[in-house]
Amino acid sequence: MAKMTLILGGARSGKSSFAENLAKHYKTVVYAATAEINDDEMRERIRIHRERRPSHWKTVESPYDLEKVVIDQNKKTDLILIDCITLYITNLLLRQEKKDALPITDKIHKLCHVCEESASDVIMVSNEVGLGIVPDNELARRFRDITGSANQILAQYAQEVYFVISGIAQKIK
């Protein structure tokens, strides 16, 4: 069984940099990117992330189907780095017609199951969204609730969990 690691933190906390530093210890890395370019600001963020990564890492764009990435890359790489689960959930939520969280959390469970079966280690990055105030609108509250549930599922399956604050990572599991 491969090792699954979860990296949590707030926005701009350093969680992606920490995950990338962990990934540098692996010979072969597939970077599963979940962001979609919807505007110039996101285009610039993605450019900065790409420049920061080693050139020999393979990037797979996967805004909607992370299970497929893990299945397809299984045994082809030492590590699959997924950055980030939060954007993945956002993408799924904005496409979802039903208002309950079950279908998205089901996808998170399926993702964890394929990670368990993978020969490749997996590092996942996600935002901790539960430390702020209660959002003032239904969509934001649903997003917070689904992401909080998803992070709990991921942490349950992960062998290691880190929380990153101000660029400092603390191992919590």
N, C-alpha and C positions, 0 to 999 in steps of 0.2 A: 504494500500500500504506500502510495506517495504521501508526502507531507503537505498539509494545507495550512497556510499562514494568513491571518486576517490583520490588516493594518487599519485602524480607526483614527479619526481625528477631525477637527473642525476645518472649515474652509481656510486655506492658506497656512495650515499648521505645519507643513513639511512632511506629510504622510507619503506623498508620491516620491519625493526625494529619498526618504528612508527606504521605501519599497525598492526603488531602483538601486540603492546601495546594497541591499541584501541580494538583489538579483545579479549583481556584478560578480558574485562568487560562483556563478554557474557558467559552464562552458557555452551552452546554447540556450537562448532565451527567445520565446515568442511573447510579444507584447500585444495583448488584446485590448484595443482602444474602443471605448464605448461612446465617445463624444461624436456628435454630428456638427458639422460646420453650418450654422444658421445665420451668422453675422460676422462682421469683421473682427470684433473683439474675440470671439471664439476661435476664429481662424488664427489670430495672433497667439492665443494661449496654446493651441495645438502645435504651432510652429516652434514655440519655446520648448515644449515638452519633447518634440522630435529631435531638436538640436541637442538636448541634454542627454539623450539616450545614445549608447554606443552604436556605431554604424552597422555592426555585424548582427544586431538583434533584428529579428523578423517582426514586422508589424502587421497585424491582422485587424482590420476595421470590423467591429461587430457590435452595432448599437442595439440589436434585438435578439441575438441567438448565441449566447455564451456557451451553452451546452455543446453546440456544434463545434465551436472552436476547440474546446477541451477534447472532444471525441476525435476530431480531425488531426489534432497535433499530438495526441497520445503516442508515446514511444518515438516521436520524431524530434523531441526537444527535451532538455533536462528540466526546464522551468517554463511555466505559463504565468505571466504577470498580467492580471486583469485590473485595469485602471479606467474607470472606477465603477463600482456597483451602484453608487448613487445616481450617476448619469444613466446607467442601464435601467434602473427603476423609473427614473423620469421618462425615458423613452417609452417604456412599457405602459406607464400610467397615462401618458398623453394619447396613446393609441387605444387604451382600454375603454370599452363602452360601459361595462358594469362598474358599480361603485364600491363593491366589496374588495378586500385585499387578497382574497383567497387565490385567484389565478396567479398573481405575481408571487406570492409566497410559495405557491406550488412550483413555480419556475425556479425559485431559489433552492427549494428542496431538491429538485431534479438536478440543478447545477452541482449541488453538494454531492449527490450520488455519483454523478459522472466523474467528479474530482476524486472521490474515494476509489473509483475503479481505474483511475489514470495511473500510468507508470511515470508520468511527469509530475514534479512538485508544482504546486499552485500557490501564488501569492495574490491575494485580493485586497484592493484598497476601497474603503468606503468612508463616507462622512458620518460622524456621530452627530445626529440632528436633534437629540433629545435634551440638550442642556440649555436651550433657550426658552423664550416665552411661548405660550400657546399661540399658534398662528391665528390670524384674524379672518381667515376664509376657509371654506370647505376643502378646496383642492389642496391647499397648503397643509391643512390638518391631516388629510388622507395621505399625502406624501410623507409627512412626518411619521404617522402611525405605521405605514407600510415599511418605510425604511428602518424604523426601530425594530419591527418584527423581523425583517430580513437580516439585520445585523445580529439579532439574538440567534437566529437559525445558523448563520455563518459561524458565529462564535462557538456554538455547540459542536459543530463538525470540525472546526479547526483544531490542530494540535497546538498551535501557538497563536496568541492574540497580543497585539501591541496597540497602545494608545499614544498618539503623538500630540504634544502640546508645545508650541513655540519652537519647533524643530528638535525637541527632545523626546525620544521614544522610551516609553515605560512598558515592560513586558507585564501583562496582567494575566496571562495564562500560558 
